[in-house]
Structures are given as structure tokens and as C-alpha cells.
């Protein structure tokens, strides 16, 4: 049977991805356990001085499978827990089927490297969970297709699939950048903000970070496109490990939590996990006015995260089904929830001023947010370095 050149090129891309996923050398990854699960930290997520890292880990194996892992959270199970949709009692993964239906304006994801099968993978993911196909566009930040950068492909799949799952009606852009010292370029962040601003406003999500550095304040200007709210992962290295851009006062910092479920798959509670999602007080970024309400905790500098979302573990599709965790999941998920709430903000500062304003009113934030108080000695009632104000409940206050 004859095959077209386009078909042969797609087959080659799939074979290349499959070889990558199954043959990464031991020198390029670290293994460990999380809540009884074996996990793999890819080379891109191992923090190194002076470079940006992704914030995800692979659960179980790099060998992706024909069906979603049975213990991986789905868009329906997470939306059920967060009260974004109605669902069965306990929101079990196996029987939760209702998914979010909202979305407005646009969402832009900023990542490094080309993702050859992005559109087809996103289609399979959406079809599996009953989500409409996305209005999806891949944009090359500098006008030229970048190379494929191994571990970033998993990052990109996670980002676009879960942002779309939470806000399926929003336009979705994947802004692909070349690497500069392993980093997505600041040009890519600027392009992402412009795209969202020009398409009705919305959100930008960045799931990567770099240890804070004295010059970081000069880069905060990239998070100011009109009618755009910026989100970033707080990091996966635990409390006291700093990271930018999540430390920027012009970015909503999203930390990581964990769902505890019983033997029947029913949701029990949500907690922080020691050594999980990141949290810190910046040594460089001054405390923004919206954090005056927590000045007794953070002093004169910016504290983060602001909010949090489940960070383990999510189903993704990348020419096969896998399971991934990390605040790389938290950021696009929370960004999608805020987008689907339908309240287009003028800036991250406006959005954060509103959230902390609710917090300052005492009981007002306890309906829209769940206060994470367990899992680590740093977890306290109210704002803390574990999960900020807390994780989402309903669309109210977003």
C-alpha cells in the first residue's frame, strides 16, 4: 500500500518519540518514590544552577500504554473534587465523567522545542474524556520551527492537554521557543502575552523555573501584556527553594498538593506533601501591596505560592498513555480554571489583589479556596508556604 510523504513523516516522528520515551539513559534521570509510587525525574526537571528546569516527574515508567493508567486523575475526577462540575459521591476516578465546558478568550502555553504530534495527541486526549476538540495553534516564537528537545515534549503534552481540559472553549496557543542555555526565550513569553491580548484576553501558563537571581526584577516587565493573567509553577523541590518567574509579583504562583483516596478510589482529603510543591520568600522581589495582609509572615519580600492545585498524578497522552506529576500540572490546570470562570482580568496584579482581598476579609475566601493545613510542619491555617491561600473550590472567586 502506498503512503504519502506526510504519512511517512508522521510515522518517523512517532517512532522517534517512542524511541526517546523508552531509551533515555540512566545518566539523564533520577528515580525515587512518591506516596508509594515509583517516579522518574527527567534530566530537564533536575535543578541546575543557572538554567531553567521543567517541573514534572513521570510515574511508573517511560513506557506509555494503550489505555490511561487506572489511578491517574482525569479531567472529570479533578473537576469533580474541585466542584467545577457535578459528579458521583467521592469523585472516584473510574466513574467521574462530567468535564468542564467553559472557556473564554485565549490560553497560551510557553515551552521550549517543537512538539511534532501536538495536535493529534491533543485530539486523542480530548476524545478519550469527552472534551471537544481545541481551537489550537502552534506558534514559533521567532518565526522558525525549533528543534525537538527530548524531555520538553512530555512537558508540552501535559501543559496543552490539561489547560484545554479545564477551559475547552478558550483558544489555545502553544508558543514554541528555541533554547537559550536550556531556557525558553523571553521573546516567547512576550509573544504569548501578545497572542492572548489580541484574542480577547485570558491567561498565560509557564511550567518552568530557574533559581532566583539578583537581575530577575528586570524580566518582570514581560508579564504585563494588557488583559492577561500570568501563571507559573512554584517548583517541585519543596519549601525554601526559590524559583523565578513564579517569584515575580506580576505572576500568579501555583503550588502543588495531593489527593488522598481510599481503596475504592473515593476522594478523602487534599494535603501538602513534604518535599513536593515549592514555596519560599523571595530574597529579591519586594512585597507587593496585595500581600500586605500577610506582611507578618513574609516581611518585606514577596512570598509564594499564591494558590495551589493537585500535582500528582495526571493522565496524559503522548503517542500512548502515561502518568505525570509535578507543579507543571498545577499551573496549566489552575490557569484553565481561572479562564473558565469567565472573569477576564486586566492583569495578574488585579487578579492577585482580588484574591488577597478575599483572604483579608476572613471567611470570604473559604468557599472559593480550600485551606491546606496538613502534610508538613509549614502548613498552617491561612496563607502559608505550602499552598498559599489554598486550592480551588468552585469557580467563585476566580
SULPEHU-V194866 format. One record per residue. N is the residue number from 1. RES is the residue in one letter. SS is DSSP state (helix for helix, strand for strand, loop for the rest). PHI is phi as a letter, one per 40 degrees, with the letter a starting at -180 (* if undefined). OMEGA is omega in whole degrees, 0 to 359 (none if undefined). Layout:
n=N res=RES ss=SS phi=PHI omega=OMEGA
n=N res=RES ss=SS phi=PHI omega=OMEGA
This chain:
n=1 res=X ss=loop phi=* omega=180
n=2 res=X ss=loop phi=c omega=176
n=3 res=X ss=loop phi=b omega=179
n=4 res=X ss=loop phi=c omega=177
n=5 res=X ss=helix phi=c omega=180
n=6 res=X ss=helix phi=c omega=179
n=7 res=X ss=helix phi=c omega=180
n=8 res=X ss=helix phi=c omega=179
n=9 res=X ss=helix phi=c omega=179
n=10 res=X ss=helix phi=c omega=178
n=11 res=X ss=helix phi=c omega=179
n=12 res=X ss=helix phi=c omega=179
n=13 res=X ss=helix phi=c omega=180
n=14 res=X ss=helix phi=c omega=179
n=15 res=X ss=helix phi=c omega=179
n=16 res=X ss=helix phi=c omega=179
n=17 res=X ss=helix phi=c omega=180
n=18 res=X ss=helix phi=c omega=178
n=19 res=X ss=helix phi=c omega=178
n=20 res=X ss=helix phi=c omega=186
n=21 res=X ss=helix phi=c omega=186
n=22 res=X ss=helix phi=b omega=189
n=23 res=X ss=helix phi=b omega=178
n=24 res=X ss=loop phi=c omega=186
n=25 res=X ss=loop phi=c omega=180
n=26 res=X ss=helix phi=c omega=180
n=27 res=X ss=helix phi=c omega=185
n=28 res=X ss=helix phi=b omega=182
n=29 res=X ss=strand phi=a omega=172
n=30 res=X ss=strand phi=b omega=180
n=31 res=X ss=strand phi=b omega=179
n=32 res=X ss=strand phi=a omega=177
n=33 res=X ss=strand phi=b omega=175
n=34 res=X ss=strand phi=a omega=178
n=35 res=X ss=loop phi=f omega=178
n=36 res=X ss=loop phi=g omega=181
n=37 res=X ss=strand phi=b omega=174
n=38 res=X ss=strand phi=c omega=181
n=39 res=X ss=strand phi=b omega=179
n=40 res=X ss=strand phi=b omega=172
n=41 res=X ss=strand phi=c omega=178
n=42 res=X ss=strand phi=c omega=181
n=43 res=X ss=helix phi=d omega=183
n=44 res=X ss=helix phi=c omega=181
n=45 res=X ss=helix phi=b omega=176
n=46 res=X ss=loop phi=c omega=184
n=47 res=X ss=loop phi=d omega=176
n=48 res=X ss=loop phi=b omega=179
n=49 res=X ss=loop phi=d omega=172
n=50 res=X ss=loop phi=g omega=178
n=51 res=X ss=loop phi=a omega=178
n=52 res=X ss=loop phi=c omega=176
n=53 res=X ss=strand phi=b omega=171
n=54 res=X ss=strand phi=c omega=183
n=55 res=X ss=loop phi=b omega=178
n=56 res=X ss=loop phi=a omega=172
n=57 res=X ss=strand phi=b omega=180
n=58 res=X ss=strand phi=c omega=182
n=59 res=X ss=strand phi=c omega=174
n=60 res=X ss=loop phi=g omega=187
n=61 res=X ss=loop phi=a omega=172
n=62 res=X ss=loop phi=c omega=179
n=63 res=X ss=loop phi=c omega=180
n=64 res=X ss=loop phi=c omega=193
n=65 res=X ss=strand phi=b omega=182
n=66 res=X ss=loop phi=c omega=181
n=67 res=X ss=loop phi=b omega=178
n=68 res=X ss=loop phi=c omega=176
n=69 res=X ss=loop phi=d omega=187
n=70 res=X ss=loop phi=c omega=181
n=71 res=X ss=loop phi=c omega=180
n=72 res=X ss=loop phi=c omega=177
n=73 res=X ss=strand phi=c omega=178
n=74 res=X ss=loop phi=b omega=176
n=75 res=X ss=helix phi=d omega=181
n=76 res=X ss=helix phi=c omega=182
n=77 res=X ss=helix phi=c omega=178
n=78 res=X ss=helix phi=c omega=180
n=79 res=X ss=helix phi=c omega=177
n=80 res=X ss=helix phi=c omega=179
n=81 res=X ss=helix phi=d omega=183
n=82 res=X ss=loop phi=c omega=174
n=83 res=X ss=loop phi=f omega=175
n=84 res=X ss=loop phi=c omega=179
n=85 res=X ss=loop phi=b omega=171
n=86 res=X ss=loop phi=c omega=182
n=87 res=X ss=loop phi=a omega=181
n=88 res=X ss=loop phi=c omega=177
n=89 res=X ss=loop phi=d omega=180
n=90 res=X ss=loop phi=g omega=178
n=91 res=X ss=loop phi=f omega=180
n=92 res=X ss=loop phi=c omega=182
n=93 res=X ss=loop phi=d omega=188
n=94 res=X ss=loop phi=c omega=187
n=95 res=X ss=loop phi=b omega=174
n=96 res=X ss=loop phi=c omega=185
n=97 res=X ss=loop phi=b omega=181
n=98 res=X ss=loop phi=c omega=183
n=99 res=X ss=loop phi=b omega=177
n=100 res=X ss=loop phi=d omega=181
n=101 res=X ss=loop phi=b omega=186
n=102 res=X ss=loop phi=c omega=181
n=103 res=X ss=loop phi=h omega=183
n=104 res=X ss=loop phi=a omega=178
n=105 res=X ss=loop phi=g omega=188
n=106 res=X ss=strand phi=a omega=172
n=107 res=X ss=strand phi=b omega=175
n=108 res=X ss=strand phi=b omega=177
n=109 res=X ss=strand phi=b omega=179
n=110 res=X ss=strand phi=b omega=180
n=111 res=X ss=strand phi=a omega=180
n=112 res=X ss=strand phi=b omega=174
n=113 res=X ss=loop phi=g omega=179
n=114 res=X ss=loop phi=c omega=178
n=115 res=X ss=loop phi=b omega=191
n=116 res=X ss=loop phi=d omega=185
n=117 res=X ss=loop phi=b omega=184
n=118 res=X ss=helix phi=d omega=185
n=119 res=X ss=helix phi=c omega=182
n=120 res=X ss=helix phi=c omega=177
n=121 res=X ss=helix phi=c omega=179
n=122 res=X ss=helix phi=c omega=178
n=123 res=X ss=helix phi=c omega=181
n=124 res=X ss=helix phi=c omega=178
n=125 res=X ss=helix phi=d omega=183
n=126 res=X ss=helix phi=c omega=181
n=127 res=X ss=helix phi=c omega=181
n=128 res=X ss=helix phi=d omega=187
n=129 res=X ss=loop phi=b omega=176
n=130 res=X ss=loop phi=g omega=180
n=131 res=X ss=loop phi=b omega=178
n=132 res=X ss=loop phi=c omega=175
n=133 res=X ss=loop phi=d omega=184
n=134 res=X ss=loop phi=c omega=165
n=135 res=X ss=loop phi=c omega=197
n=136 res=X ss=strand phi=b omega=179
n=137 res=X ss=strand phi=b omega=172
n=138 res=X ss=strand phi=c omega=182
n=139 res=X ss=strand phi=b omega=175
n=140 res=X ss=strand phi=c omega=190
n=141 res=X ss=loop phi=d omega=181
n=142 res=X ss=loop phi=b omega=178
n=143 res=X ss=loop phi=g omega=182
n=144 res=X ss=loop phi=b omega=180
n=145 res=X ss=loop phi=c omega=179
n=146 res=X ss=loop phi=c omega=174
n=147 res=X ss=loop phi=c omega=171
n=148 res=X ss=loop phi=c omega=180
n=149 res=X ss=loop phi=b omega=171
n=150 res=X ss=loop phi=f omega=190
n=151 res=X ss=loop phi=c omega=180
n=152 res=X ss=helix phi=c omega=180
n=153 res=X ss=helix phi=c omega=177
n=154 res=X ss=helix phi=c omega=178
n=155 res=X ss=helix phi=d omega=183
n=156 res=X ss=helix phi=c omega=178
n=157 res=X ss=helix phi=c omega=179
n=158 res=X ss=helix phi=d omega=185
n=159 res=X ss=helix phi=c omega=186
n=160 res=X ss=helix phi=c omega=184
n=161 res=X ss=helix phi=c omega=183
n=162 res=X ss=helix phi=c omega=173
n=163 res=X ss=helix phi=c omega=179
n=164 res=X ss=helix phi=c omega=181
n=165 res=X ss=helix phi=c omega=182
n=166 res=X ss=helix phi=c omega=182
n=167 res=X ss=loop phi=a omega=189
n=168 res=X ss=loop phi=c omega=180
n=169 res=X ss=loop phi=c omega=179
n=170 res=X ss=loop phi=c omega=169
n=171 res=X ss=strand phi=c omega=185
n=172 res=X ss=strand phi=b omega=178
n=173 res=X ss=strand phi=b omega=168
n=174 res=X ss=strand phi=b omega=181
n=175 res=X ss=strand phi=c omega=184
n=176 res=X ss=strand phi=c omega=184
n=177 res=X ss=strand phi=b omega=165
n=178 res=X ss=loop phi=c omega=175
n=179 res=X ss=loop phi=c omega=171
n=180 res=X ss=strand phi=b omega=188
n=181 res=X ss=loop phi=f omega=181
n=182 res=X ss=loop phi=g omega=184
n=183 res=X ss=strand phi=b omega=160
n=184 res=X ss=loop phi=c omega=183
n=185 res=X ss=loop phi=c omega=174
n=186 res=X ss=helix phi=c omega=174
n=187 res=X ss=helix phi=d omega=180
n=188 res=X ss=helix phi=c omega=178
n=189 res=X ss=helix phi=c omega=179
n=190 res=X ss=helix phi=c omega=179
n=191 res=X ss=helix phi=c omega=180
n=192 res=X ss=helix phi=c omega=179
n=193 res=X ss=helix phi=c omega=180
n=194 res=X ss=helix phi=c omega=180
n=195 res=X ss=helix phi=c omega=181
n=196 res=X ss=helix phi=c omega=181
n=197 res=X ss=helix phi=c omega=182
n=198 res=X ss=helix phi=c omega=183
n=199 res=X ss=loop phi=b omega=172
n=200 res=X ss=loop phi=g omega=183
n=201 res=X ss=loop phi=g omega=181
n=202 res=X ss=strand phi=i omega=189
n=203 res=X ss=strand phi=b omega=171
n=204 res=X ss=strand phi=b omega=178
n=205 res=X ss=strand phi=b omega=179
n=206 res=X ss=strand phi=b omega=185
n=207 res=X ss=loop phi=c omega=183
n=208 res=X ss=strand phi=b omega=180
n=209 res=X ss=strand phi=a omega=178
n=210 res=X ss=strand phi=b omega=176
n=211 res=X ss=loop phi=d omega=183
n=212 res=X ss=loop phi=d omega=183
n=213 res=X ss=loop phi=a omega=189
n=214 res=X ss=helix phi=d omega=184
n=215 res=X ss=helix phi=c omega=187
n=216 res=X ss=helix phi=c omega=183
n=217 res=X ss=helix phi=c omega=181
n=218 res=X ss=helix phi=c omega=180
n=219 res=X ss=helix phi=c omega=180
n=220 res=X ss=helix phi=c omega=179
n=221 res=X ss=helix phi=c omega=181
n=222 res=X ss=helix phi=c omega=184
n=223 res=X ss=helix phi=b omega=187
n=224 res=X ss=loop phi=b omega=177
n=225 res=X ss=loop phi=c omega=183
n=226 res=X ss=loop phi=c omega=177
n=227 res=X ss=loop phi=g omega=180
n=228 res=X ss=strand phi=b omega=173
n=229 res=X ss=strand phi=b omega=184
n=230 res=X ss=strand phi=b omega=178
n=231 res=X ss=strand phi=b omega=177
n=232 res=X ss=strand phi=a omega=176
n=233 res=X ss=strand phi=c omega=180
n=234 res=X ss=loop phi=c omega=180
n=235 res=X ss=loop phi=h omega=184
n=236 res=X ss=loop phi=b omega=187
n=237 res=X ss=loop phi=b omega=177
n=238 res=X ss=loop phi=g omega=184
n=239 res=X ss=strand phi=c omega=178
n=240 res=X ss=loop phi=g omega=177
n=241 res=X ss=loop phi=b omega=189
n=242 res=X ss=loop phi=c omega=181
n=243 res=X ss=loop phi=a omega=174
n=244 res=X ss=strand phi=b omega=20
n=245 res=X ss=loop phi=c omega=183
n=246 res=X ss=loop phi=c omega=179
n=247 res=X ss=loop phi=c omega=182
n=248 res=X ss=loop phi=c omega=176
n=249 res=X ss=loop phi=c omega=178
n=250 res=X ss=loop phi=c omega=182
n=251 res=X ss=loop phi=b omega=172
n=252 res=X ss=strand phi=c omega=182
n=253 res=X ss=strand phi=c omega=184
n=254 res=X ss=strand phi=b omega=178
n=255 res=X ss=strand phi=c omega=185
n=256 res=X ss=strand phi=b omega=176
n=257 res=X ss=strand phi=b omega=181
n=258 res=X ss=strand phi=a omega=176
n=259 res=X ss=strand phi=c omega=169
n=260 res=X ss=strand phi=c omega=179
n=261 res=X ss=strand phi=b omega=179
n=262 res=X ss=loop phi=c omega=183
n=263 res=X ss=loop phi=c omega=177
n=264 res=X ss=loop phi=c omega=179
n=265 res=X ss=loop phi=g omega=181
n=266 res=X ss=loop phi=c omega=177
n=267 res=X ss=strand phi=c omega=178
n=268 res=X ss=strand phi=b omega=181
n=269 res=X ss=strand phi=a omega=181
n=270 res=X ss=strand phi=b omega=182
n=271 res=X ss=strand phi=b omega=166
n=272 res=X ss=loop phi=c omega=179
n=273 res=X ss=loop phi=b omega=184
n=274 res=X ss=loop phi=d omega=182
n=275 res=X ss=loop phi=g omega=182
n=276 res=X ss=loop phi=c omega=182
n=277 res=X ss=loop phi=d omega=186
n=278 res=X ss=loop phi=c omega=175
n=279 res=X ss=strand phi=a omega=182
n=280 res=X ss=strand phi=a omega=169
n=281 res=X ss=strand phi=b omega=185
n=282 res=X ss=strand phi=c omega=173
n=283 res=X ss=strand phi=c omega=187
n=284 res=X ss=strand phi=b omega=186
n=285 res=X ss=strand phi=c omega=179
n=286 res=X ss=strand phi=c omega=178
n=287 res=X ss=loop phi=c omega=177
n=288 res=X ss=loop phi=c omega=184
n=289 res=X ss=helix phi=d omega=182
n=290 res=X ss=helix phi=c omega=178
n=291 res=X ss=helix phi=c omega=176
n=292 res=X ss=helix phi=d omega=181
n=293 res=X ss=helix phi=c omega=178
n=294 res=X ss=helix phi=b omega=182
n=295 res=X ss=helix phi=c omega=179
n=296 res=X ss=helix phi=c omega=178
n=297 res=X ss=helix phi=c omega=188
n=298 res=X ss=helix phi=c omega=182
n=299 res=X ss=loop phi=g omega=186
n=300 res=X ss=loop phi=c omega=185
n=301 res=X ss=strand phi=b omega=182
n=302 res=X ss=strand phi=c omega=175
n=303 res=X ss=strand phi=b omega=179
n=304 res=X ss=strand phi=a omega=14
n=305 res=X ss=loop phi=c omega=174
n=306 res=X ss=loop phi=c omega=182
n=307 res=X ss=strand phi=a omega=180
n=308 res=X ss=strand phi=a omega=178
n=309 res=X ss=strand phi=a omega=180
n=310 res=X ss=strand phi=d omega=181
n=311 res=X ss=loop phi=b omega=174
n=312 res=X ss=loop phi=a omega=8
n=313 res=X ss=loop phi=a omega=192
n=314 res=X ss=strand phi=b omega=170
n=315 res=X ss=strand phi=c omega=171
n=316 res=X ss=strand phi=b omega=176
n=317 res=X ss=strand phi=b omega=177
n=318 res=X ss=loop phi=a omega=186
n=319 res=X ss=loop phi=f omega=183
n=320 res=X ss=loop phi=i omega=185
n=321 res=X ss=strand phi=c omega=177
n=322 res=X ss=strand phi=b omega=181
n=323 res=X ss=strand phi=b omega=188
n=324 res=X ss=strand phi=b omega=175
n=325 res=X ss=strand phi=b omega=178
n=326 res=X ss=loop phi=h omega=177
n=327 res=X ss=helix phi=c omega=168
n=328 res=X ss=helix phi=c omega=173
n=329 res=X ss=helix phi=c omega=185
n=330 res=X ss=helix phi=c omega=187
n=331 res=X ss=helix phi=c omega=180
n=332 res=X ss=helix phi=c omega=178
n=333 res=X ss=helix phi=c omega=180
n=334 res=X ss=helix phi=c omega=178
n=335 res=X ss=helix phi=c omega=178
n=336 res=X ss=helix phi=c omega=178
n=337 res=X ss=helix phi=c omega=179
n=338 res=X ss=helix phi=c omega=178
n=339 res=X ss=helix phi=c omega=183
n=340 res=X ss=helix phi=c omega=177
n=341 res=X ss=helix phi=c omega=171
n=342 res=X ss=loop phi=g omega=180
n=343 res=X ss=loop phi=b omega=183
n=344 res=X ss=loop phi=c omega=180
n=345 res=X ss=loop phi=c omega=179
n=346 res=X ss=loop phi=c omega=183
n=347 res=X ss=loop phi=a omega=174
n=348 res=X ss=helix phi=c omega=180
n=349 res=X ss=helix phi=d omega=178
n=350 res=X ss=helix phi=c omega=181
n=351 res=X ss=helix phi=c omega=181
n=352 res=X ss=helix phi=c omega=176
n=353 res=X ss=helix phi=c omega=178
n=354 res=X ss=helix phi=c omega=182
n=355 res=X ss=helix phi=c omega=180
n=356 res=X ss=helix phi=c omega=173
n=357 res=X ss=helix phi=c omega=175
n=358 res=X ss=helix phi=c omega=180
n=359 res=X ss=helix phi=c omega=181
n=360 res=X ss=helix phi=c omega=180
n=361 res=X ss=loop phi=c omega=174
n=362 res=X ss=helix phi=g omega=185
n=363 res=X ss=helix phi=c omega=188
n=364 res=X ss=helix phi=c omega=184
n=365 res=X ss=helix phi=c omega=189
n=366 res=X ss=helix phi=c omega=172
n=367 res=X ss=helix phi=c omega=180
n=368 res=X ss=helix phi=c omega=184
n=369 res=X ss=strand phi=b omega=177
n=370 res=X ss=strand phi=b omega=184
n=371 res=X ss=loop phi=c omega=180
n=372 res=X ss=loop phi=c omega=186
n=373 res=X ss=loop phi=b omega=183
n=374 res=X ss=loop phi=b omega=174
n=375 res=X ss=loop phi=h omega=182
n=376 res=X ss=loop phi=a omega=178
n=377 res=X ss=loop phi=d omega=179
n=378 res=X ss=loop phi=c omega=181
n=379 res=X ss=loop phi=c omega=183
n=380 res=X ss=loop phi=b omega=170
n=381 res=X ss=loop phi=c omega=184
n=382 res=X ss=loop phi=g omega=182
n=383 res=X ss=loop phi=c omega=176
n=384 res=X ss=strand phi=a omega=182
n=385 res=X ss=loop phi=c omega=178
n=386 res=X ss=loop phi=c omega=189
n=387 res=X ss=loop phi=a omega=181
n=388 res=X ss=strand phi=g omega=178
n=389 res=X ss=loop phi=c omega=179
n=390 res=X ss=loop phi=i omega=182
n=391 res=X ss=strand phi=c omega=188
n=392 res=X ss=strand phi=c omega=167
n=393 res=X ss=loop phi=b omega=184
n=394 res=X ss=loop phi=g omega=177
n=395 res=X ss=loop phi=c omega=182
n=396 res=X ss=loop phi=c omega=177
n=397 res=X ss=loop phi=g omega=180
n=398 res=X ss=loop phi=b omega=none
